[in-house]
């Protein structure tokens, strides 16, 4: 058990380092290619911080562990909204960009509803994966188009949160390649340790995916959002979480179910329902003054504590 915990801890560190390298190098390369800072922030950075979820879910799927693969995504989306936005709002009340409320939050709700519908038969196959990936492609295309139409001051604010792109090209490429290597290595360690603990403690793979894996693979989103909140870039904190949640469902589960069909029997209606309710709750929470205040952040955190307590009681 101790060795498995150590494996998980080391895997989380390696995963976080890999995500940081991938985001740093990928963002710099995207800026070199002429993408606007806002477009880079909404796509490369948001998707890059979700890269741990991608490699962990893929690794789990390839090992035939559908509960881990889907539980990781569902749990991450719950963790992102309830825990990360809760913490970010407690650090500093977060103002939401109008586009996020009008467009991105409804897409989060729509993608969550779509996932619930696709899982009615208890599996995600190649057809479902194709539908999800098509949605990811459409969302990315729209985001790139909309980002180019934003005002210069919004572009400038987004640029302030991105890494420097003035260094040598080889350095950016090294960050990308090194990040990918670390992500794969960290994912293997994390999944191996998590499965061993589940077997030793009598926990289901679904519980491990919804909790340990979900929280661990969401560390890049947590770090990005808290740092953005401390810097007063609260709209980036919210946009990062919203963008990552969309990519988690459409991109990660799309790719994963295409690689190998998933049958996540351990992911129940309550888990999917909590994910959906939190997504829907974002609309009224963010529409009250176009911000997320400390009280609302505390309520989100309490909801995560309540959900985790439910999982533990269900196990007992």
BAMI-287450 format. One line per 4 residues: their letters; for each residue x, y, z of N, C-alpha, C. Coordinates in steps of 0.2 Angstrom, whole numbers. Layout:
<sites>
a> X,Y,Z,X,Y,Z,X,Y,Z; ... $
</sites>
This chain:
<sites>
xxxx> 4,-6,0,0,0,0,4,6,0; 10,6,4,14,12,5,17,14,-2; 20,8,-5,23,9,-12,18,11,-17; 12,9,-17,7,12,-21,6,19,-20 $
xxxx> 5,21,-14,4,28,-12,10,33,-15; 16,30,-14,22,33,-17,22,34,-24; 20,28,-27,19,28,-35,14,34,-37; 8,34,-34,3,39,-35,6,46,-34 $
xxxx> 10,47,-29,12,54,-27,18,56,-33; 22,51,-34,27,53,-39,24,54,-46; 19,50,-48,15,50,-54,12,57,-55; 9,60,-49,6,66,-49,11,72,-51 $
xxxx> 16,71,-48,22,76,-49,24,76,-56; 25,70,-59,27,69,-65,22,72,-70; 16,70,-69,10,72,-73,10,80,-73; 10,83,-67,10,90,-67,15,94,-71 $
xxxx> 22,91,-70,27,94,-74,27,93,-81; 24,87,-83,23,86,-90,18,91,-93; 12,92,-90,7,97,-92,10,104,-92; 14,106,-87,17,112,-88,22,113,-94 $
xxxx> 26,108,-95,30,109,-101,26,109,-107; 21,105,-108,17,105,-114,13,111,-115; 10,114,-110,7,121,-110,12,126,-112; 18,126,-109,23,131,-110,25,131,-117 $
xxxx> 27,125,-120,30,125,-126,24,125,-132; 18,122,-130,13,123,-135,10,130,-136; 10,134,-131,7,140,-131,12,145,-135; 19,144,-134,24,148,-137,24,146,-145 $
xxxx> 23,140,-146,23,138,-153,17,141,-157; 11,141,-153,5,143,-156,5,151,-157; 9,155,-153,10,162,-154,14,163,-160; 19,159,-161,24,159,-166,20,159,-173 $
xxxx> 15,154,-173,11,153,-179,6,158,-180; 5,163,-176,1,169,-177,-6,169,-174; -7,164,-169,-14,164,-166,-14,170,-161; -20,172,-159,-20,178,-155,-19,175,-147 $
xxxx> -17,179,-143,-16,177,-136,-22,174,-133; -28,177,-134,-34,175,-132,-36,168,-134; -35,167,-141,-36,160,-144,-31,155,-141; -25,157,-140,-20,152,-137,-23,150,-130 $
xxxx> -25,155,-126,-27,154,-119,-33,149,-119; -38,150,-123,-44,147,-123,-44,140,-126; -38,139,-130,-38,132,-134,-32,128,-131; -26,131,-133,-19,127,-131,-19,127,-124 $
xxxx> -20,132,-120,-19,132,-113,-24,128,-109; -30,129,-111,-36,125,-108,-35,118,-110; -34,116,-116,-33,109,-118,-27,106,-115; -22,110,-115,-15,107,-112,-16,106,-104 $
xxxx> -20,110,-101,-20,108,-94,-25,102,-93; -28,100,-98,-32,94,-98,-28,88,-100; -22,89,-102,-18,83,-105,-17,77,-100; -17,79,-93,-16,73,-89,-22,69,-89 $
xxxx> -28,72,-89,-34,68,-90,-34,63,-96; -32,66,-102,-32,63,-108,-27,57,-108; -21,57,-105,-16,52,-105,-18,47,-100; -21,49,-94,-23,44,-89,-29,40,-92 $
xxxx> -34,43,-95,-40,40,-97,-38,35,-103; -34,37,-107,-31,33,-113,-28,27,-110; -23,28,-105,-20,22,-102,-25,17,-99; -29,20,-95,-34,16,-92,-38,12,-97 $
xxxx> -41,15,-102,-45,12,-107,-41,6,-111; -34,8,-112,-30,2,-115,-29,-4,-111; -30,-3,-104,-29,-8,-100,-36,-11,-98; -42,-9,-102,-48,-12,-101,-52,-9,-95 $
xxxx> -50,-4,-92,-53,-1,-86,-57,5,-87; -63,4,-90,-68,9,-92,-70,13,-87; -71,10,-81,-73,14,-75,-68,20,-73; -62,18,-73,-56,23,-72,-56,28,-77 $
xxxx> -57,26,-84,-57,31,-89,-62,36,-89; -68,34,-88,-74,38,-88,-75,42,-81; -73,38,-76,-73,41,-69,-68,47,-68; -63,46,-72,-58,52,-71,-61,58,-74 $
xxxx> -64,57,-80,-67,63,-83,-73,66,-79; -77,62,-77,-83,64,-74,-81,67,-67; -77,64,-64,-74,67,-57,-70,73,-58; -66,74,-64,-63,80,-65,-67,86,-66 $
xxxx> -73,85,-70,-77,90,-71,-81,92,-65; -82,87,-60,-85,89,-54,-80,93,-50; -74,91,-49,-69,94,-46,-67,101,-48; -67,102,-55,-65,108,-58,-70,113,-56 $
xxxx> -77,112,-56,-82,117,-54,-83,118,-47; -83,112,-43,-85,113,-36,-79,115,-32; -73,112,-33,-67,113,-29,-63,119,-32; -61,119,-38,-56,124,-41,-60,131,-41 $
xxxx> -66,131,-44,-69,138,-44,-71,140,-37; -72,135,-33,-74,137,-26,-67,140,-23; -62,137,-23,-55,140,-21,-54,146,-24; -54,147,-30,-52,153,-34,-57,159,-32 $
xxxx> -63,157,-31,-68,163,-28,-66,165,-21; -64,160,-17,-62,162,-10,-56,166,-10; -51,164,-15,-45,168,-15,-46,175,-17; -51,176,-22,-53,183,-24,-59,182,-29 $
xxxx> -65,186,-27,-71,185,-31,-69,186,-38; -72,181,-42,-70,180,-49,-76,183,-54; -73,188,-58,-78,191,-63,-78,186,-69; -83,185,-73,-84,181,-78,-84,185,-85 $
xxxx> -81,183,-90,-81,186,-96,-88,185,-99; -91,190,-103,-98,189,-105,-98,183,-110; -93,182,-114,-94,176,-119,-94,170,-116; -90,169,-110,-90,163,-106,-97,161,-104 $
xxxx> -101,166,-102,-108,165,-99,-113,164,-105; -112,168,-110,-117,167,-116,-116,161,-120; -109,159,-121,-108,153,-125,-105,147,-122; -99,148,-118,-96,142,-116,-99,138,-110 $
xxxx> -102,142,-106,-106,138,-100,-112,134,-103; -116,137,-108,-121,133,-111,-118,127,-115; -112,127,-118,-109,122,-121,-107,116,-116; -104,119,-110,-103,114,-104,-109,110,-103 $
xxxx> -115,114,-102,-121,110,-100,-123,105,-106; -123,108,-112,-124,103,-118,-120,97,-118; -114,98,-117,-109,92,-118,-110,87,-112; -112,90,-106,-114,86,-100,-120,82,-102 $
xxxx> -125,85,-105,-131,82,-106,-130,76,-112; -126,78,-117,-124,73,-122,-121,67,-119; -116,68,-115,-113,62,-112,-118,58,-108; -122,61,-104,-128,57,-100,-132,53,-105 $
xxxx> -134,56,-111,-138,53,-116,-134,47,-119; -128,48,-121,-124,43,-124,-122,37,-119; -123,38,-113,-121,33,-108,-128,29,-106; -133,31,-109,-139,27,-107,-139,20,-108 $
xxxx> -135,18,-113,-135,11,-114,-129,8,-111; -125,12,-107,-120,9,-103,-113,8,-106; -112,11,-112,-106,11,-116,-105,17,-120; -98,18,-122,-96,23,-127,-92,19,-132 $
xxxx> -94,19,-138,-91,15,-143,-88,20,-148; -86,18,-154,-83,22,-159,-88,27,-162; -95,25,-163,-99,30,-165,-100,36,-160; -101,34,-154,-101,39,-149,-95,44,-149 $
xxxx> -89,40,-149,-83,44,-149,-82,49,-155; -85,47,-161,-85,51,-167,-89,57,-166; -95,56,-163,-100,62,-161,-96,67,-156; -93,64,-151,-90,69,-146,-84,72,-149 $
xxxx> -80,69,-154,-74,72,-157,-77,78,-162; -82,76,-165,-85,81,-170,-87,88,-166; -90,87,-160,-92,92,-156,-85,96,-153; -80,92,-152,-74,96,-150,-71,100,-155 $
xxxx> -71,97,-161,-69,101,-167,-73,107,-169; -79,107,-168,-84,112,-169,-82,118,-164; -82,116,-158,-81,121,-152,-74,124,-153; -69,120,-155,-62,123,-156,-62,128,-162 $
xxxx> -65,127,-167,-66,131,-173,-70,137,-171; -75,137,-168,-79,143,-165,-75,147,-161; -71,144,-156,-67,148,-151,-62,152,-155; -58,149,-160,-53,152,-163,-56,158,-167 $
xxxx> -62,157,-170,-65,162,-174,-67,168,-169; -70,166,-164,-73,172,-159,-67,175,-156; -61,172,-154,-56,175,-151,-53,181,-155; -53,180,-162,-50,185,-166,-54,191,-166 $
xxxx> -61,191,-164,-65,197,-164,-65,201,-158; -61,198,-153,-61,202,-146,-58,208,-146; -59,212,-142,-56,219,-141,-49,219,-140; -45,224,-142,-37,223,-140,-36,223,-133 $
xxxx> -40,226,-128,-38,226,-121,-39,218,-119; -44,215,-121,-45,208,-119,-39,204,-122; -37,205,-128,-31,201,-130,-25,203,-126; -24,209,-124,-18,211,-120,-18,207,-113 $
xxxx> -24,207,-110,-25,203,-104,-23,196,-104; -26,193,-110,-24,186,-111,-17,185,-112; -14,189,-115,-7,189,-117,-2,189,-111; -5,193,-106,-1,193,-99,0,187,-95 $
xxxx> -5,182,-97,-5,176,-93,-1,170,-97; 1,172,-103,5,167,-107,12,167,-106; 16,161,-107,23,161,-107,26,165,-112; 32,167,-111,36,171,-116,37,167,-123 $
xxxx> 36,170,-128,37,166,-135,43,169,-139; 48,172,-135,54,175,-138,60,171,-138; 60,165,-135,66,161,-135,67,157,-141; 72,153,-141,73,149,-147,68,144,-148 $
xxxx> 67,142,-155,62,137,-157,63,130,-154; 70,128,-153,71,122,-151,69,121,-143; 69,127,-140,67,126,-133,60,125,-132; 56,128,-136,48,127,-136,47,119,-138 $
xxxx> 51,117,-143,50,110,-146,52,105,-140; 57,107,-136,59,102,-131,54,102,-125; 51,108,-124,46,108,-119,40,104,-121; 38,104,-127,32,100,-130,34,92,-129 $
xxxx> 40,90,-132,42,83,-132,43,81,-125; 47,85,-121,48,83,-114,41,82,-110; 37,87,-111,30,87,-108,26,80,-109; 26,78,-116,23,72,-118,26,66,-115 $
xxxx> 32,66,-114,36,60,-111,34,59,-104; 34,65,-101,33,65,-93,25,63,-92; 21,66,-97,14,64,-96,12,57,-96; 15,54,-101,15,46,-102,17,42,-96 $
xxxx> 23,44,-94,26,41,-88,22,42,-82; 20,48,-81,16,50,-75,9,46,-75; 6,46,-81,0,42,-81,1,35,-80; 6,32,-82,7,25,-81,8,23,-73 $
xxxx> 12,28,-70,13,27,-63,6,28,-59; 3,33,-61,-4,35,-57,-9,29,-58; -10,27,-64,-15,22,-65,-13,15,-61; -6,13,-62,-4,7,-59,-5,8,-51 $
xxxx> -3,13,-48,-4,14,-41,-11,14,-39; -15,18,-43,-23,18,-41,-26,12,-41; -25,8,-46,-28,1,-47,-26,-4,-41; -19,-3,-39,-17,-7,-34,-20,-6,-27 $
xxxx> -21,1,-26,-24,3,-20,-32,1,-20; -35,2,-26,-42,0,-26,-43,-8,-24; -38,-12,-27,-39,-19,-26,-37,-21,-19; -32,-17,-16,-30,-19,-9,-35,-16,-4 $
xxxx> -38,-11,-5,-43,-8,0,-50,-10,-2; -51,-13,-7,-58,-16,-8,-63,-10,-11; -59,-5,-14,-63,1,-17,-64,-1,-25; -69,2,-27,-71,0,-35,-66,5,-39 $
xxxx> -65,3,-45,-61,7,-49,-65,14,-51; -71,14,-51,-75,20,-52,-74,25,-46; -74,23,-40,-73,27,-34,-66,30,-35; -61,26,-37,-54,29,-37,-53,34,-43 $
xxxx> -57,32,-49,-57,37,-54,-60,44,-53; -66,43,-49,-70,49,-47,-66,53,-42; -62,51,-38,-59,54,-33,-51,56,-34; -47,50,-32,-40,51,-33,-37,53,-40 $
xxxx> -39,50,-45,-37,51,-51,-40,58,-54; -46,59,-52,-49,66,-54,-46,72,-51; -45,71,-45,-42,77,-41,-34,78,-43; -31,72,-44,-24,72,-46,-23,75,-53 $
xxxx> -27,73,-58,-26,75,-65,-28,82,-66; -32,85,-61,-35,92,-61,-30,97,-58; -24,94,-56,-19,99,-52,-17,105,-57; -16,104,-63,-14,109,-68,-19,115,-68 $
xxxx> -26,112,-69,-31,117,-69,-32,121,-62; -30,118,-56,-31,121,-50,-25,126,-49; -19,124,-51,-13,129,-51,-15,135,-56; -17,134,-62,-18,139,-66,-23,144,-64 $
xxxx> -29,141,-61,-34,145,-59,-33,149,-53; -29,146,-48,-28,150,-42,-23,155,-43; -18,154,-48,-13,159,-49,-16,165,-53; -21,163,-58,-24,168,-61,-29,173,-56 $
xxxx> -32,169,-51,-36,173,-46,-31,178,-42; -25,175,-40,-21,180,-36,-18,186,-40; -18,185,-47,-16,190,-51,-21,195,-53; -27,193,-51,-33,197,-53,-36,196,-60 $
xxxx> -34,190,-63,-36,188,-70,-41,183,-69; -47,185,-65,-52,180,-63,-55,177,-69; -56,181,-75,-60,178,-81,-56,173,-84; -49,173,-83,-45,168,-86,-46,161,-81 $
xxxx> -46,162,-75,-48,157,-70,-54,153,-72; -59,157,-73,-66,154,-75,-65,151,-82; -63,154,-87,-62,152,-93,-58,146,-94; -53,145,-90,-49,139,-90,-53,133,-88 $
xxxx> -57,134,-82,-61,128,-80,-66,126,-85; -70,131,-88,-75,130,-92,-72,126,-99; -67,129,-101,-64,126,-107,-61,119,-106; -58,118,-100,-56,111,-99,-62,106,-98 $
xxxx> -67,108,-95,-73,104,-94,-76,102,-101; -76,107,-106,-79,105,-112,-74,100,-116; -68,101,-115,-63,97,-119,-63,90,-115; -64,90,-109,-64,83,-105,-69,78,-108 $
xxxx> -75,81,-109,-80,77,-112,-80,76,-119; -79,81,-123,-79,80,-130,-73,77,-133; -67,80,-131,-61,78,-133,-58,72,-130; -58,71,-124,-54,66,-120,-59,59,-121 $
xxxx> -65,60,-120,-69,54,-120,-70,52,-128; -70,57,-132,-70,56,-139,-65,52,-142; -59,54,-140,-53,50,-142,-52,43,-139; -54,43,-132,-53,37,-128,-58,32,-131 $
xxxx> -64,33,-132,-69,28,-134,-68,26,-142; -64,30,-146,-62,28,-152,-57,23,-152; -52,24,-147,-46,20,-147,-49,13,-144; -53,13,-139,-56,7,-136,-63,8,-133 $
xxxx> -68,4,-135,-75,5,-132,-75,5,-125; -79,9,-121,-79,9,-114,-85,7,-112; -85,3,-106,-91,1,-103,-91,3,-95; -92,9,-94,-91,11,-87,-97,10,-82 $
xxxx> -98,3,-81,-103,1,-77,-104,4,-70; -98,6,-67,-98,9,-60,-99,16,-60; -100,19,-65,-102,26,-65,-109,27,-65; -112,29,-60,-120,29,-59,-123,35,-61 $
xxxx> -130,35,-60,-134,41,-62,-132,47,-57; -130,45,-51,-129,51,-46,-122,54,-48; -117,51,-50,-111,54,-52,-112,59,-58; -116,56,-63,-117,60,-69,-122,66,-67 $
xxxx> -127,64,-63,-131,70,-61,-128,75,-57; -123,74,-53,-119,79,-49,-115,83,-54; -112,80,-59,-108,84,-65,-113,88,-68; -119,86,-70,-124,90,-74,-127,96,-70 $
xxxx> -128,94,-64,-131,100,-59,-126,105,-58; -120,103,-57,-115,108,-56,-114,113,-62; -114,109,-68,-114,113,-75,-119,118,-75; -125,116,-74,-131,120,-74,-131,126,-69 $
xxxx> -128,124,-63,-128,129,-58,-123,135,-60; -119,134,-64,-114,139,-66,-118,145,-69; -123,144,-73,-127,149,-76,-130,154,-71; -134,152,-66,-136,157,-61,-131,160,-57 $
xxxx> -126,156,-55,-120,158,-51,-116,164,-54; -115,163,-61,-111,168,-64,-115,174,-67; -122,173,-68,-126,179,-70,-127,184,-65; -126,182,-58,-128,187,-53,-122,192,-52 $
xxxx> -122,197,-56,-117,202,-56,-111,200,-61; -112,195,-65,-107,192,-69,-100,191,-65; -101,188,-59,-95,186,-55,-97,181,-50; -92,178,-48,-93,172,-43,-90,175,-36 $
xxxx> -94,176,-31,-91,179,-25,-89,174,-20; -87,176,-14,-84,171,-9,-89,167,-6; -95,169,-5,-101,165,-3,-102,159,-8; -103,161,-14,-104,156,-19,-99,151,-20 $
xxxx> -92,154,-19,-87,149,-19,-87,144,-13; -89,147,-7,-89,142,-2,-95,137,-3; -100,139,-6,-106,134,-7,-103,129,-12; -99,131,-17,-97,126,-22,-92,121,-18 $
xxxx> -88,123,-14,-83,119,-10,-87,114,-6; -92,117,-2,-97,112,2,-100,107,-2; -102,109,-8,-105,104,-13,-100,98,-14; -94,100,-15,-89,95,-17,-88,90,-10 $
xxxx> -87,93,-5,-87,90,2,-92,85,2; -98,87,1,-104,83,2,-104,77,-3; -102,78,-10,-102,73,-15,-96,68,-13; -91,70,-10,-85,65,-8,-88,61,-2 $
xxxx> -91,64,3,-94,61,8,-99,55,6; -103,57,1,-108,52,-2,-104,46,-4; -99,47,-8,-95,42,-11,-92,37,-5; -90,40,0,-87,36,5,-92,33,9 $
xxxx> -98,36,10,-103,32,13,-106,26,9; -106,28,2,-108,22,-2,-104,16,-2; -97,18,-1,-92,12,-1,-93,8,6; -94,12,11,-95,9,18,-102,5,18 $
</sites>
